[in-house]
């Protein structure tokens, strides 16, 4: 069961000293967030990794780019095979590991094999390959012959082209040295250019954008929008039950994202829930600058602290 795998990952992260929050029931593009040791993981947990949807992957990458996080899918199998512990798979540009592979990653034991269309691919150290070949006096033709390849292929390897695991191991055996490079999965997503939304359909969020800030809007996250520059995450709710549920999710998100939470509601008798400010949509109508919204958030946060 997916829940069992999720609990194993949470226990592993906590054992390694990470702050962990679960969002399993938030219908989010990630199921847990873990922060610690200078790392921030956003992890989607799936028994079958082929269940990841493209729209989930796109939002996971967007969130990771905004918050300098490492997006990851941890699973057990695909439709066709079980995941190997020392291999990296990929779905819609998101790296995928088995539970054992993720555990090894936390020990900084980086994998070296990527599985692409069923083939095991690795990256070589091209400079080391070229230098070692010359040291041993081999020509490109001789290398190609000894590993059952072509001169063109060996030339590409020395220029940095990826190579099958079998050919890489044959080269290492022939040249008597390690050539396969590790895959650094501990880098955060690079800042993308399109993380902020220009055309916002939601009228209420559009009003906040009109106060002079850039927003990123989400459909598959525990919050509806993020104002990165202001470190603000925004949720929406209408009924008392929705507002209370959203407040709980935002408090969990605040712990790991480090952003102040805010709930927008059509109407609400409560000005804050669990230290999460609640602002009615009508209140935004009288505002012309973001400073006014910021001050109202601070005021309601202080009163309920």
Secondary structure in CASP SS format (residue, H / E / C, confidence):
PFRMAT SS
TARGET T0000
AUTHOR 0000-0000-0000
METHOD secondary structure of the structure
MODEL  1
X C 1.00
X H 1.00
X H 1.00
X H 1.00
X H 1.00
X H 1.00
X H 1.00
X H 1.00
X H 1.00
X H 1.00
X H 1.00
X H 1.00
X H 1.00
X H 1.00
X H 1.00
X C 1.00
X C 1.00
X C 1.00
X E 1.00
X E 1.00
X E 1.00
X E 1.00
X C 1.00
X H 1.00
X H 1.00
X H 1.00
X C 1.00
X C 1.00
X C 1.00
X C 1.00
X C 1.00
X E 1.00
X E 1.00
X E 1.00
X E 1.00
X E 1.00
X C 1.00
X C 1.00
X E 1.00
X E 1.00
X E 1.00
X E 1.00
X E 1.00
X E 1.00
X E 1.00
X E 1.00
X E 1.00
X E 1.00
X H 1.00
X H 1.00
X H 1.00
X C 1.00
X C 1.00
X H 1.00
X H 1.00
X H 1.00
X H 1.00
X H 1.00
X H 1.00
X H 1.00
X H 1.00
X H 1.00
X H 1.00
X H 1.00
X H 1.00
X H 1.00
X C 1.00
X C 1.00
X C 1.00
X E 1.00
X E 1.00
X E 1.00
X E 1.00
X E 1.00
X E 1.00
X E 1.00
X E 1.00
X C 1.00
X C 1.00
X C 1.00
X C 1.00
X E 1.00
X C 1.00
X C 1.00
X C 1.00
X C 1.00
X E 1.00
X E 1.00
X E 1.00
X E 1.00
X E 1.00
X C 1.00
X C 1.00
X E 1.00
X E 1.00
X E 1.00
X E 1.00
X E 1.00
X H 1.00
X H 1.00
X H 1.00
X H 1.00
X H 1.00
X H 1.00
X H 1.00
X H 1.00
X C 1.00
X C 1.00
X C 1.00
X C 1.00
X C 1.00
X C 1.00
X E 1.00
X E 1.00
X E 1.00
X E 1.00
X C 1.00
X C 1.00
X E 1.00
X E 1.00
X E 1.00
X E 1.00
X C 1.00
X E 1.00
X C 1.00
X H 1.00
X H 1.00
X H 1.00
X H 1.00
X H 1.00
X H 1.00
X H 1.00
X H 1.00
X H 1.00
X H 1.00
X C 1.00
X C 1.00
X C 1.00
X C 1.00
X H 1.00
X H 1.00
X H 1.00
X H 1.00
X H 1.00
X H 1.00
X H 1.00
X C 1.00
X C 1.00
X C 1.00
X C 1.00
X H 1.00
X H 1.00
X H 1.00
X H 1.00
X H 1.00
X H 1.00
X H 1.00
X C 1.00
X C 1.00
X C 1.00
X C 1.00
X C 1.00
X E 1.00
X E 1.00
X H 1.00
X H 1.00
X H 1.00
X H 1.00
X H 1.00
X H 1.00
X H 1.00
X H 1.00
X H 1.00
X H 1.00
X H 1.00
X C 1.00
X C 1.00
X C 1.00
X C 1.00
X E 1.00
X C 1.00
X C 1.00
X C 1.00
X C 1.00
X C 1.00
X C 1.00
X C 1.00
X C 1.00
X C 1.00
X C 1.00
X C 1.00
X C 1.00
X C 1.00
X C 1.00
X C 1.00
X C 1.00
X C 1.00
X C 1.00
X C 1.00
X C 1.00
X C 1.00
X C 1.00
X H 1.00
X H 1.00
X H 1.00
X H 1.00
X H 1.00
X H 1.00
X H 1.00
X C 1.00
X C 1.00
X C 1.00
X C 1.00
X C 1.00
X C 1.00
X E 1.00
X E 1.00
X C 1.00
X C 1.00
X C 1.00
X C 1.00
X C 1.00
X C 1.00
X C 1.00
X E 1.00
X E 1.00
X E 1.00
X H 1.00
X H 1.00
X H 1.00
X C 1.00
X E 1.00
X E 1.00
X E 1.00
X E 1.00
X E 1.00
X E 1.00
X C 1.00
X C 1.00
X H 1.00
X H 1.00
X H 1.00
X H 1.00
X H 1.00
X H 1.00
X H 1.00
X H 1.00
X H 1.00
X H 1.00
X H 1.00
X H 1.00
X H 1.00
X H 1.00
X H 1.00
X H 1.00
X H 1.00
X H 1.00
X C 1.00
X C 1.00
X E 1.00
X E 1.00
X E 1.00
X E 1.00
X E 1.00
X E 1.00
X C 1.00
X C 1.00
X C 1.00
X C 1.00
X C 1.00
X C 1.00
X E 1.00
X E 1.00
X C 1.00
X C 1.00
X E 1.00
X E 1.00
X E 1.00
X E 1.00
X E 1.00
X H 1.00
X H 1.00
X H 1.00
X H 1.00
X C 1.00
X C 1.00
X C 1.00
X C 1.00
X C 1.00
X H 1.00
X H 1.00
X H 1.00
X H 1.00
X H 1.00
X H 1.00
X H 1.00
X H 1.00
X H 1.00
X H 1.00
X H 1.00
X H 1.00
X H 1.00
X H 1.00
X C 1.00
X C 1.00
END
